Amino acid sequence: MTTTAAKTEKANAETKSFASPDETRTFECGQVDLVDIAGTQIGRLTLQPGWRWSEHVKPIAGTDLCEAPHFQYHVQGTLRVQMADGTELDAHPGDVTALPHGHDAWVVGDEPVVVVDWWGASSYAKD
């Protein structure tokens, strides 16, 4: 009888900083900074007052609604999200949101929105 030993890879400790991202994508009224870490991309979105996905990212995405699911930690500002079924929610600093595909979003008020996004950032505002 032959046995095969499972080969495991040791995880290495890593640190990255949004101060020097691996990639930055800019679009009207905002940008996404991406860091590559642990085999994935994490994004920081900075959205200026007046930003709205359906006005500023829809032309890049080419879809009626944002089709990227998101799992986000909200650092600054208020982001209003409207799902395809009309359901709305406001996300504030300290909130964590899980957003399925099929939504619009916009900045509420005159403070920039900053979110850290674990899902969806790698394809965000990508041509």
N, CA, C and O atoms as CSV, one atom per row, in Angstrom:
chain,resi,resn,atom,element,x,y,z
A,1,MET,N,N,0.847,-1.168,0.000
A,1,MET,CA,C,0.000,0.000,0.000
A,1,MET,C,C,0.896,1.237,0.000
A,1,MET,O,O,1.855,1.323,0.768
A,2,THR,N,N,0.576,2.176,-0.857
A,2,THR,CA,C,1.349,3.400,-0.970
A,2,THR,C,C,0.598,4.526,-0.273
A,2,THR,O,O,-0.612,4.674,-0.438
A,3,THR,N,N,1.323,5.310,0.499
A,3,THR,CA,C,0.695,6.466,1.134
A,3,THR,C,C,1.351,7.731,0.596
A,3,THR,O,O,2.543,7.761,0.293
A,4,THR,N,N,0.553,8.746,0.490
A,4,THR,CA,C,1.059,10.022,0.015
A,4,THR,C,C,1.002,11.012,1.165
A,4,THR,O,O,-0.057,11.240,1.750
A,5,ALA,N,N,2.127,11.587,1.478
A,5,ALA,CA,C,2.156,12.577,2.551
A,5,ALA,C,C,1.603,13.903,2.011
A,5,ALA,O,O,1.965,14.349,0.923
A,6,ALA,N,N,0.746,14.496,2.778
A,6,ALA,CA,C,0.202,15.793,2.387
A,6,ALA,C,C,1.285,16.853,2.545
A,6,ALA,O,O,1.943,16.948,3.581
A,7,LYS,N,N,1.449,17.634,1.507
A,7,LYS,CA,C,2.443,18.696,1.550
A,7,LYS,C,C,1.747,19.984,1.966
A,7,LYS,O,O,0.807,20.440,1.315
A,8,THR,N,N,2.218,20.550,3.046
A,8,THR,CA,C,1.637,21.800,3.501
A,8,THR,C,C,2.676,22.900,3.379
A,8,THR,O,O,3.873,22.679,3.560
A,9,GLU,N,N,2.193,24.067,3.073
A,9,GLU,CA,C,3.081,25.208,2.949
A,9,GLU,C,C,2.921,26.074,4.181
A,9,GLU,O,O,1.811,26.328,4.648
A,10,LYS,N,N,4.035,26.514,4.688
A,10,LYS,CA,C,4.028,27.382,5.847
A,10,LYS,C,C,3.637,28.790,5.399
A,10,LYS,O,O,4.194,29.329,4.442
A,11,ALA,N,N,2.683,29.368,6.099
A,11,ALA,CA,C,2.278,30.743,5.809
A,11,ALA,C,C,3.338,31.698,6.342
A,11,ALA,O,O,3.866,31.512,7.439
A,12,ASN,N,N,3.633,32.693,5.572
A,12,ASN,CA,C,4.586,33.713,5.991
A,12,ASN,C,C,3.843,34.940,6.485
A,12,ASN,O,O,2.792,35.299,5.955
A,13,ALA,N,N,4.394,35.573,7.496
A,13,ALA,CA,C,3.822,36.824,7.975
A,13,ALA,C,C,4.088,37.900,6.930
A,13,ALA,O,O,5.182,37.971,6.370
A,14,GLU,N,N,3.104,38.723,6.672
A,14,GLU,CA,C,3.238,39.808,5.693
A,14,GLU,C,C,2.650,41.081,6.270
A,14,GLU,O,O,1.780,41.041,7.140
A,15,THR,N,N,3.122,42.184,5.788
A,15,THR,CA,C,2.506,43.465,6.098
A,15,THR,C,C,2.570,44.333,4.851
A,15,THR,O,O,3.568,44.339,4.130
A,16,LYS,N,N,1.515,45.048,4.614
A,16,LYS,CA,C,1.432,45.976,3.485
A,16,LYS,C,C,0.805,47.258,4.006
A,16,LYS,O,O,0.169,47.265,5.060
A,17,SER,N,N,0.985,48.331,3.270
A,17,SER,CA,C,0.421,49.609,3.670
A,17,SER,C,C,-0.313,50.252,2.498
A,17,SER,O,O,0.166,50.231,1.365
A,18,PHE,N,N,-1.471,50.816,2.783
A,18,PHE,CA,C,-2.173,51.571,1.759
A,18,PHE,C,C,-1.425,52.854,1.419
A,18,PHE,O,O,-1.740,53.502,0.421
A,19,ALA,N,N,-0.433,53.234,2.236
A,19,ALA,CA,C,0.394,54.405,1.923
A,19,ALA,C,C,1.238,54.170,0.671
A,19,ALA,O,O,1.631,55.121,-0.005
A,20,SER,N,N,1.514,52.903,0.366
A,20,SER,CA,C,2.234,52.563,-0.871
A,20,SER,C,C,1.567,51.334,-1.493
A,20,SER,O,O,2.113,50.232,-1.443
A,21,PRO,N,N,0.376,51.534,-2.084
A,21,PRO,CA,C,-0.383,50.418,-2.645
A,21,PRO,C,C,0.315,49.793,-3.848
A,21,PRO,O,O,1.162,50.419,-4.484
A,22,ASP,N,N,-0.051,48.551,-4.149
A,22,ASP,CA,C,0.466,47.870,-5.333
A,22,ASP,C,C,-0.182,48.408,-6.608
A,22,ASP,O,O,0.410,48.350,-7.686
A,23,GLU,N,N,-1.394,48.928,-6.476
A,23,GLU,CA,C,-2.107,49.489,-7.632
A,23,GLU,C,C,-3.092,50.544,-7.135
A,23,GLU,O,O,-3.665,50.412,-6.054
A,24,THR,N,N,-3.278,51.587,-7.934
A,24,THR,CA,C,-4.284,52.610,-7.652
A,24,THR,C,C,-5.092,52.835,-8.922
A,24,THR,O,O,-4.532,53.022,-10.002
A,25,ARG,N,N,-6.400,52.816,-8.784
A,25,ARG,CA,C,-7.304,53.131,-9.898
A,25,ARG,C,C,-8.083,54.385,-9.515
A,25,ARG,O,O,-8.688,54.452,-8.445
A,26,THR,N,N,-8.060,55.360,-10.388
A,26,THR,CA,C,-8.805,56.588,-10.125
A,26,THR,C,C,-9.985,56.684,-11.071
A,26,THR,O,O,-9.960,56.169,-12.189
A,27,PHE,N,N,-10.998,57.346,-10.600
A,27,PHE,CA,C,-12.196,57.612,-11.380
A,27,PHE,C,C,-12.773,58.907,-10.839
A,27,PHE,O,O,-12.366,59.367,-9.771
A,28,GLU,N,N,-13.710,59.498,-11.556
A,28,GLU,CA,C,-14.243,60.782,-11.124
A,28,GLU,C,C,-14.768,60.686,-9.695
A,28,GLU,O,O,-15.575,59.810,-9.385
A,29,CYS,N,N,-14.315,61.574,-8.835
A,29,CYS,CA,C,-14.728,61.677,-7.428
A,29,CYS,C,C,-14.259,60.521,-6.548
A,29,CYS,O,O,-14.793,60.325,-5.456
A,30,GLY,N,N,-13.268,59.752,-7.006
A,30,GLY,CA,C,-12.815,58.686,-6.124
A,30,GLY,C,C,-11.620,57.913,-6.634
A,30,GLY,O,O,-11.123,58.130,-7.739
A,31,GLN,N,N,-11.177,57.003,-5.786
A,31,GLN,CA,C,-10.098,56.096,-6.167
A,31,GLN,C,C,-10.155,54.854,-5.304
A,31,GLN,O,O,-10.738,54.852,-4.220
A,32,VAL,N,N,-9.537,53.799,-5.809
A,32,VAL,CA,C,-9.361,52.568,-5.042
A,32,VAL,C,C,-7.874,52.248,-5.035
A,32,VAL,O,O,-7.232,52.195,-6.084
A,33,ASP,N,N,-7.338,52.036,-3.842
A,33,ASP,CA,C,-5.956,51.606,-3.661
A,33,ASP,C,C,-5.985,50.128,-3.320
A,33,ASP,O,O,-6.757,49.697,-2.464
A,34,LEU,N,N,-5.138,49.345,-3.995
A,34,LEU,CA,C,-5.117,47.904,-3.804
A,34,LEU,C,C,-3.772,47.434,-3.281
A,34,LEU,O,O,-2.725,47.867,-3.761
A,35,VAL,N,N,-3.803,46.547,-2.294
A,35,VAL,CA,C,-2.592,45.884,-1.826
A,35,VAL,C,C,-2.762,44.389,-2.050
A,35,VAL,O,O,-3.829,43.826,-1.802
A,36,ASP,N,N,-1.696,43.757,-2.522
A,36,ASP,CA,C,-1.667,42.316,-2.720
A,36,ASP,C,C,-1.040,41.701,-1.481
A,36,ASP,O,O,0.111,41.986,-1.149
A,37,ILE,N,N,-1.810,40.849,-0.793
A,37,ILE,CA,C,-1.313,40.244,0.434
A,37,ILE,C,C,-1.983,38.888,0.648
A,37,ILE,O,O,-3.182,38.727,0.421
A,38,ALA,N,N,-1.192,37.934,1.082
A,38,ALA,CA,C,-1.692,36.590,1.396
A,38,ALA,C,C,-2.466,35.980,0.226
A,38,ALA,O,O,-3.449,35.266,0.425
A,39,GLY,N,N,-2.012,36.269,-0.989
A,39,GLY,CA,C,-2.633,35.680,-2.169
A,39,GLY,C,C,-3.931,36.318,-2.598
A,39,GLY,O,O,-4.648,35.745,-3.419
A,40,THR,N,N,-4.260,37.485,-2.073
A,40,THR,CA,C,-5.497,38.152,-2.449
A,40,THR,C,C,-5.258,39.662,-2.527
A,40,THR,O,O,-4.174,40.143,-2.199
A,41,GLN,N,N,-6.270,40.396,-2.958
A,41,GLN,CA,C,-6.189,41.856,-2.997
A,41,GLN,C,C,-7.197,42.436,-2.017
A,41,GLN,O,O,-8.355,42.020,-1.963
A,42,ILE,N,N,-6.728,43.403,-1.249
A,42,ILE,CA,C,-7.584,44.160,-0.340
A,42,ILE,C,C,-7.602,45.589,-0.866
A,42,ILE,O,O,-6.566,46.116,-1.273
A,43,GLY,N,N,-8.767,46.214,-0.859
A,43,GLY,CA,C,-8.877,47.556,-1.396
A,43,GLY,C,C,-9.307,48.575,-0.364
A,43,GLY,O,O,-10.046,48.270,0.572
A,44,ARG,N,N,-8.825,49.794,-0.556
A,44,ARG,CA,C,-9.311,50.939,0.215
A,44,ARG,C,C,-9.933,51.898,-0.788
A,44,ARG,O,O,-9.250,52.424,-1.666
A,45,LEU,N,N,-11.230,52.121,-0.649
A,45,LEU,CA,C,-11.928,53.063,-1.514
A,45,LEU,C,C,-12.053,54.391,-0.797
A,45,LEU,O,O,-12.442,54.443,0.370
A,46,THR,N,N,-11.722,55.465,-1.498
A,46,THR,CA,C,-11.899,56.820,-0.998
A,46,THR,C,C,-12.837,57.508,-1.983
A,46,THR,O,O,-12.509,57.678,-3.157
A,47,LEU,N,N,-13.997,57.896,-1.491
A,47,LEU,CA,C,-15.060,58.447,-2.327
A,47,LEU,C,C,-15.392,59.848,-1.848
A,47,LEU,O,O,-15.706,60.048,-0.675
A,48,GLN,N,N,-15.323,60.809,-2.741
A,48,GLN,CA,C,-15.513,62.215,-2.390
A,48,GLN,C,C,-17.000,62.580,-2.366
A,48,GLN,O,O,-17.816,61.922,-3.010
A,49,PRO,N,N,-17.345,63.638,-1.615
A,49,PRO,CA,C,-18.735,64.119,-1.632
A,49,PRO,C,C,-19.194,64.338,-3.077
A,49,PRO,O,O,-18.457,64.876,-3.904
A,50,GLY,N,N,-20.409,63.916,-3.356
A,50,GLY,CA,C,-20.949,64.009,-4.707
A,50,GLY,C,C,-20.781,62.733,-5.507
A,50,GLY,O,O,-21.401,62.580,-6.560
A,51,TRP,N,N,-19.937,61.792,-5.019
A,51,TRP,CA,C,-19.731,60.533,-5.736
A,51,TRP,C,C,-20.990,59.675,-5.670
A,51,TRP,O,O,-21.657,59.587,-4.638
A,52,ARG,N,N,-21.287,59.058,-6.786
A,52,ARG,CA,C,-22.369,58.071,-6.873
A,52,ARG,C,C,-21.940,57.011,-7.876
A,52,ARG,O,O,-21.475,57.330,-8.970
A,53,TRP,N,N,-22.101,55.741,-7.494
A,53,TRP,CA,C,-21.657,54.648,-8.365
A,53,TRP,C,C,-22.301,54.772,-9.745
A,53,TRP,O,O,-21.610,54.665,-10.759
A,54,SER,N,N,-23.618,54.997,-9.796
A,54,SER,CA,C,-24.322,55.009,-11.085
A,54,SER,C,C,-23.906,56.175,-11.983
A,54,SER,O,O,-24.164,56.141,-13.186
A,55,GLU,N,N,-23.274,57.193,-11.431
A,55,GLU,CA,C,-22.790,58.307,-12.240
A,55,GLU,C,C,-21.302,58.198,-12.572
A,55,GLU,O,O,-20.879,58.547,-13.674
A,56,HIS,N,N,-20.517,57.714,-11.617
A,56,HIS,CA,C,-19.064,57.805,-11.755
A,56,HIS,C,C,-18.346,56.486,-12.051
A,56,HIS,O,O,-17.212,56.505,-12.530
A,57,VAL,N,N,-18.970,55.361,-11.780
A,57,VAL,CA,C,-18.321,54.068,-12.049
A,57,VAL,C,C,-19.094,53.252,-13.082
A,57,VAL,O,O,-18.504,52.442,-13.797
A,58,LYS,N,N,-20.395,53.456,-13.167
A,58,LYS,CA,C,-21.212,52.731,-14.153
A,58,LYS,C,C,-20.637,52.799,-15.563
A,58,LYS,O,O,-20.615,51.774,-16.246
A,59,PRO,N,N,-20.166,53.967,-16.037
A,59,PRO,CA,C,-19.596,54.003,-17.390
A,59,PRO,C,C,-18.351,53.119,-17.541
A,59,PRO,O,O,-18.077,52.620,-18.633
A,60,ILE,N,N,-17.605,52.927,-16.464
A,60,ILE,CA,C,-16.421,52.056,-16.501
A,60,ILE,C,C,-16.850,50.592,-16.455
A,60,ILE,O,O,-16.335,49.763,-17.206
A,61,ALA,N,N,-17.802,50.279,-15.562
A,61,ALA,CA,C,-18.247,48.895,-15.370
A,61,ALA,C,C,-19.091,48.390,-16.534
A,61,ALA,O,O,-19.021,47.215,-16.894
A,62,GLY,N,N,-19.892,49.282,-17.125
A,62,GLY,CA,C,-20.750,48.878,-18.236
A,62,GLY,C,C,-21.954,48.052,-17.812
A,62,GLY,O,O,-22.530,47.337,-18.632
A,63,THR,N,N,-22.345,48.139,-16.541
A,63,THR,CA,C,-23.525,47.432,-16.038
A,63,THR,C,C,-24.472,48.445,-15.411
A,63,THR,O,O,-24.048,49.538,-15.035
A,64,ASP,N,N,-25.747,48.096,-15.296
A,64,ASP,CA,C,-26.724,49.026,-14.723
A,64,ASP,C,C,-26.497,49.251,-13.235
A,64,ASP,O,O,-26.685,50.359,-12.733
A,65,LEU,N,N,-26.093,48.195,-12.531
A,65,LEU,CA,C,-25.818,48.263,-11.099
A,65,LEU,C,C,-24.435,47.679,-10.846
A,65,LEU,O,O,-23.870,47.004,-11.707
A,66,CYS,N,N,-23.892,47.941,-9.658
A,66,CYS,CA,C,-22.607,47.351,-9.295
A,66,CYS,C,C,-22.804,45.845,-9.127
A,66,CYS,O,O,-23.623,45.402,-8.322
A,67,GLU,N,N,-22.054,45.079,-9.885
A,67,GLU,CA,C,-22.175,43.626,-9.848
A,67,GLU,C,C,-21.083,42.970,-8.999
A,67,GLU,O,O,-20.986,41.744,-8.955
A,68,ALA,N,N,-20.271,43.774,-8.333
A,68,ALA,CA,C,-19.239,43.238,-7.437
A,68,ALA,C,C,-19.828,43.091,-6.043
A,68,ALA,O,O,-20.344,44.066,-5.496
A,69,PRO,N,N,-19.767,41.900,-5.450
A,69,PRO,CA,C,-20.164,41.790,-4.050
A,69,PRO,C,C,-19.069,42.434,-3.197
A,69,PRO,O,O,-17.899,42.443,-3.580
A,70,HIS,N,N,-19.452,42.964,-2.054
A,70,HIS,CA,C,-18.488,43.636,-1.186
A,70,HIS,C,C,-18.628,43.160,0.254
A,70,HIS,O,O,-19.725,42.846,0.716
A,71,PHE,N,N,-17.508,43.113,0.947
A,71,PHE,CA,C,-17.449,42.886,2.391
A,71,PHE,C,C,-16.538,43.987,2.897
A,71,PHE,O,O,-15.325,43.929,2.693
A,72,GLN,N,N,-17.110,44.999,3.561
A,72,GLN,CA,C,-16.394,46.244,3.816
A,72,GLN,C,C,-16.437,46.661,5.284
A,72,GLN,O,O,-17.408,46.419,6.001
A,73,TYR,N,N,-15.346,47.295,5.696
A,73,TYR,CA,C,-15.284,47.984,6.984
A,73,TYR,C,C,-15.283,49.478,6.678
A,73,TYR,O,O,-14.464,49.951,5.890
A,74,HIS,N,N,-16.187,50.213,7.292
A,74,HIS,CA,C,-16.363,51.640,7.024
A,74,HIS,C,C,-15.541,52.458,8.015
A,74,HIS,O,O,-15.758,52.405,9.225
A,75,VAL,N,N,-14.598,53.211,7.471
A,75,VAL,CA,C,-13.652,53.982,8.269
A,75,VAL,C,C,-14.138,55.410,8.483
A,75,VAL,O,O,-13.995,55.958,9.576
A,76,GLN,N,N,-14.710,56.013,7.451
A,76,GLN,CA,C,-15.048,57.438,7.500
A,76,GLN,C,C,-16.245,57.725,6.613
A,76,GLN,O,O,-16.426,57.081,5.580
A,77,GLY,N,N,-17.058,58.685,7.009
A,77,GLY,CA,C,-18.160,59.153,6.173
A,77,GLY,C,C,-19.372,58.236,6.201
A,77,GLY,O,O,-19.372,57.187,6.845
A,78,THR,N,N,-20.407,58.665,5.483
A,78,THR,CA,C,-21.648,57.891,5.388
A,78,THR,C,C,-21.874,57.483,3.939
A,78,THR,O,O,-21.858,58.316,3.033
A,79,LEU,N,N,-22.085,56.192,3.739
A,79,LEU,CA,C,-22.359,55.632,2.413
A,79,LEU,C,C,-23.774,55.075,2.420
A,79,LEU,O,O,-24.115,54.231,3.249
A,80,ARG,N,N,-24.593,55.550,1.492
A,80,ARG,CA,C,-25.938,54.989,1.331
A,80,ARG,C,C,-25.885,53.977,0.200
A,80,ARG,O,O,-25.316,54.235,-0.861
A,81,VAL,N,N,-26.486,52.825,0.443
A,81,VAL,CA,C,-26.521,51.737,-0.528
A,81,VAL,C,C,-27.976,51.421,-0.834
A,81,VAL,O,O,-28.797,51.288,0.073
A,82,GLN,N,N,-28.288,51.302,-2.126
A,82,GLN,CA,C,-29.629,50.909,-2.541
A,82,GLN,C,C,-29.515,49.642,-3.361
A,82,GLN,O,O,-28.859,49.615,-4.402
A,83,MET,N,N,-30.168,48.584,-2.877
A,83,MET,CA,C,-30.161,47.302,-3.574
A,83,MET,C,C,-31.152,47.333,-4.741
A,83,MET,O,O,-32.005,48.219,-4.814
A,84,ALA,N,N,-31.037,46.379,-5.634
A,84,ALA,CA,C,-31.902,46.309,-6.817
A,84,ALA,C,C,-33.377,46.265,-6.441
A,84,ALA,O,O,-34.217,46.760,-7.192
A,85,ASP,N,N,-33.709,45.679,-5.286
A,85,ASP,CA,C,-35.110,45.590,-4.867
A,85,ASP,C,C,-35.609,46.862,-4.179
A,85,ASP,O,O,-36.750,46.910,-3.720
A,86,GLY,N,N,-34.751,47.901,-4.105
A,86,GLY,CA,C,-35.140,49.166,-3.501
A,86,GLY,C,C,-34.751,49.311,-2.032
A,86,GLY,O,O,-34.839,50.408,-1.481
A,87,THR,N,N,-34.325,48.236,-1.396
A,87,THR,CA,C,-33.887,48.298,-0.001
A,87,THR,C,C,-32.682,49.221,0.120
A,87,THR,O,O,-31.743,49.130,-0.670
A,88,GLU,N,N,-32.710,50.113,1.115
A,88,GLU,CA,C,-31.607,51.042,1.347
A,88,GLU,C,C,-31.041,50.857,2.742
A,88,GLU,O,O,-31.748,50.482,3.678
A,89,LEU,N,N,-29.739,51.132,2.861
A,89,LEU,CA,C,-29.103,51.162,4.169
A,89,LEU,C,C,-28.021,52.219,4.154
A,89,LEU,O,O,-27.444,52.522,3.109
A,90,ASP,N,N,-27.752,52.776,5.318
A,90,ASP,CA,C,-26.656,53.717,5.487
A,90,ASP,C,C,-25.568,53.032,6.296
A,90,ASP,O,O,-25.848,52.406,7.318
A,91,ALA,N,N,-24.326,53.149,5.840
A,91,ALA,CA,C,-23.180,52.605,6.552
A,91,ALA,C,C,-22.363,53.763,7.095
A,91,ALA,O,O,-22.078,54.728,6.386
A,92,HIS,N,N,-21.990,53.653,8.371
A,92,HIS,CA,C,-21.279,54.711,9.087
A,92,HIS,C,C,-19.935,54.184,9.591
A,92,HIS,O,O,-19.710,52.974,9.590
A,93,PRO,N,N,-19.044,55.074,10.020
A,93,PRO,CA,C,-17.760,54.631,10.562
A,93,PRO,C,C,-17.948,53.576,11.660
A,93,PRO,O,O,-18.774,53.728,12.561
A,94,GLY,N,N,-17.163,52.514,11.556
A,94,GLY,CA,C,-17.257,51.408,12.507
A,94,GLY,C,C,-18.159,50.285,12.049
A,94,GLY,O,O,-18.126,49.196,12.621
A,95,ASP,N,N,-18.974,50.532,11.016
A,95,ASP,CA,C,-19.869,49.487,10.504
A,95,ASP,C,C,-19.119,48.524,9.595
A,95,ASP,O,O,-18.119,48.879,8.971
A,96,VAL,N,N,-19.624,47.309,9.537
A,96,VAL,CA,C,-19.169,46.303,8.588
A,96,VAL,C,C,-20.380,45.946,7.742
A,96,VAL,O,O,-21.455,45.669,8.274
A,97,THR,N,N,-20.205,45.952,6.407
A,97,THR,CA,C,-21.314,45.616,5.525
A,97,THR,C,C,-20.940,44.451,4.612
A,97,THR,O,O,-19.800,44.322,4.167
A,98,ALA,N,N,-21.930,43.614,4.352
A,98,ALA,CA,C,-21.843,42.554,3.352
A,98,ALA,C,C,-22.883,42.899,2.303
A,98,ALA,O,O,-24.084,42.871,2.574
A,99,LEU,N,N,-22.420,43.223,1.104
A,99,LEU,CA,C,-23.316,43.663,0.042
A,99,LEU,C,C,-23.254,42.682,-1.118
A,99,LEU,O,O,-22.193,42.510,-1.718
A,100,PRO,N,N,-24.360,42.037,-1.446
A,100,PRO,CA,C,-24.363,41.185,-2.632
A,100,PRO,C,C,-24.342,42.036,-3.894
A,100,PRO,O,O,-24.529,43.251,-3.831
A,101,HIS,N,N,-24.118,41.406,-5.026
A,101,HIS,CA,C,-24.121,42.140,-6.295
A,101,HIS,C,C,-25.508,42.732,-6.531
A,101,HIS,O,O,-26.502,42.266,-5.975
A,102,GLY,N,N,-25.553,43.780,-7.377
A,102,GLY,CA,C,-26.831,44.398,-7.734
A,102,GLY,C,C,-27.191,45.562,-6.827
A,102,GLY,O,O,-28.224,45.525,-6.158
A,103,HIS,N,N,-26.349,46.603,-6.791
A,103,HIS,CA,C,-26.619,47.755,-5.941
A,103,HIS,C,C,-26.043,49.032,-6.547
A,103,HIS,O,O,-25.168,48.998,-7.412
A,104,ASP,N,N,-26.560,50.142,-6.069
A,104,ASP,CA,C,-26.007,51.465,-6.329
A,104,ASP,C,C,-25.568,51.984,-4.966
A,104,ASP,O,O,-26.024,51.483,-3.939
A,105,ALA,N,N,-24.691,52.978,-4.945
A,105,ALA,CA,C,-24.247,53.555,-3.683
A,105,ALA,C,C,-23.817,54.992,-3.924
A,105,ALA,O,O,-23.420,55.353,-5.032
A,106,TRP,N,N,-23.900,55.821,-2.867
A,106,TRP,CA,C,-23.474,57.205,-2.987
A,106,TRP,C,C,-23.069,57.756,-1.633
A,106,TRP,O,O,-23.482,57.264,-0.583
A,107,VAL,N,N,-22.238,58.804,-1.694
A,107,VAL,CA,C,-21.779,59.495,-0.491
A,107,VAL,C,C,-22.897,60.405,0.001
A,107,VAL,O,O,-23.498,61.142,-0.781
A,108,VAL,N,N,-23.168,60.348,1.297
A,108,VAL,CA,C,-24.155,61.217,1.930
A,108,VAL,C,C,-23.394,62.285,2.710
A,108,VAL,O,O,-22.524,61.968,3.521
A,109,GLY,N,N,-23.724,63.543,2.462
A,109,GLY,CA,C,-23.099,64.634,3.198
A,109,GLY,C,C,-21.839,65.141,2.533
A,109,GLY,O,O,-21.556,64.831,1.376
A,110,ASP,N,N,-21.080,65.932,3.292
A,110,ASP,CA,C,-19.914,66.597,2.714
A,110,ASP,C,C,-18.588,66.054,3.244
A,110,ASP,O,O,-17.558,66.719,3.132
A,111,GLU,N,N,-18.607,64.852,3.819
A,111,GLU,CA,C,-17.380,64.196,4.274
A,111,GLU,C,C,-17.048,63.042,3.335
A,111,GLU,O,O,-17.943,62.278,2.972
A,112,PRO,N,N,-15.787,62.893,2.932
A,112,PRO,CA,C,-15.418,61.740,2.103
A,112,PRO,C,C,-15.720,60.425,2.817
A,112,PRO,O,O,-15.695,60.347,4.045
A,113,VAL,N,N,-16.001,59.412,2.035
A,113,VAL,CA,C,-16.199,58.053,2.545
A,113,VAL,C,C,-14.918,57.276,2.306
A,113,VAL,O,O,-14.335,57.337,1.224
A,114,VAL,N,N,-14.483,56.543,3.329
A,114,VAL,CA,C,-13.340,55.652,3.213
A,114,VAL,C,C,-13.782,54.288,3.720
A,114,VAL,O,O,-14.264,54.164,4.846
A,115,VAL,N,N,-13.617,53.262,2.886
A,115,VAL,CA,C,-13.941,51.892,3.281
A,115,VAL,C,C,-12.782,50.978,2.916
A,115,VAL,O,O,-12.069,51.216,1.942
A,116,VAL,N,N,-12.605,49.929,3.714
A,116,VAL,CA,C,-11.663,48.862,3.399
A,116,VAL,C,C,-12.505,47.687,2.941
A,116,VAL,O,O,-13.417,47.252,3.644
A,117,ASP,N,N,-12.192,47.173,1.750
A,117,ASP,CA,C,-13.023,46.181,1.069
A,117,ASP,C,C,-12.248,44.882,0.869
A,117,ASP,O,O,-11.220,44.864,0.191
A,118,TRP,N,N,-12.750,43.781,1.468
A,118,TRP,CA,C,-12.094,42.481,1.338
A,118,TRP,C,C,-12.592,41.687,0.142
A,118,TRP,O,O,-11.897,40.779,-0.316
A,119,TRP,N,N,-13.782,42.003,-0.381
A,119,TRP,CA,C,-14.322,41.332,-1.563
A,119,TRP,C,C,-14.693,42.395,-2.570
A,119,TRP,O,O,-15.161,43.469,-2.192
A,120,GLY,N,N,-14.497,42.122,-3.819
A,120,GLY,CA,C,-14.975,43.016,-4.864
A,120,GLY,C,C,-13.994,44.101,-5.273
A,120,GLY,O,O,-14.130,44.663,-6.359
A,121,ALA,N,N,-13.022,44.410,-4.447
A,121,ALA,CA,C,-12.112,45.527,-4.761
A,121,ALA,C,C,-11.234,45.223,-5.957
A,121,ALA,O,O,-10.899,46.129,-6.720
A,122,SER,N,N,-10.853,43.969,-6.138
A,122,SER,CA,C,-9.925,43.641,-7.237
A,122,SER,C,C,-10.524,43.913,-8.602
A,122,SER,O,O,-9.786,44.156,-9.557
A,123,SER,N,N,-11.858,43.879,-8.722
A,123,SER,CA,C,-12.482,44.156,-10.011
A,123,SER,C,C,-13.137,45.536,-10.048
A,123,SER,O,O,-13.795,45.876,-11.031
A,124,TYR,N,N,-12.969,46.328,-9.004
A,124,TYR,CA,C,-13.651,47.616,-8.905
A,124,TYR,C,C,-13.043,48.648,-9.835
A,124,TYR,O,O,-11.826,48.836,-9.860
A,125,ALA,N,N,-13.901,49.322,-10.603
A,125,ALA,CA,C,-13.496,50.398,-11.525
A,125,ALA,C,C,-12.386,49.947,-12.466
A,125,ALA,O,O,-11.480,50.713,-12.794
A,126,LYS,N,N,-12.471,48.692,-12.892
A,126,LYS,CA,C,-11.482,48.122,-13.792
A,126,LYS,C,C,-12.056,48.096,-15.201
A,126,LYS,O,O,-13.160,47.604,-15.432
A,127,ASP,N,N,-11.284,48.632,-16.132
A,127,ASP,CA,C,-11.730,48.629,-17.536
A,127,ASP,C,C,-11.820,47.225,-18.077
A,127,ASP,O,O,-12.179,47.033,-19.239
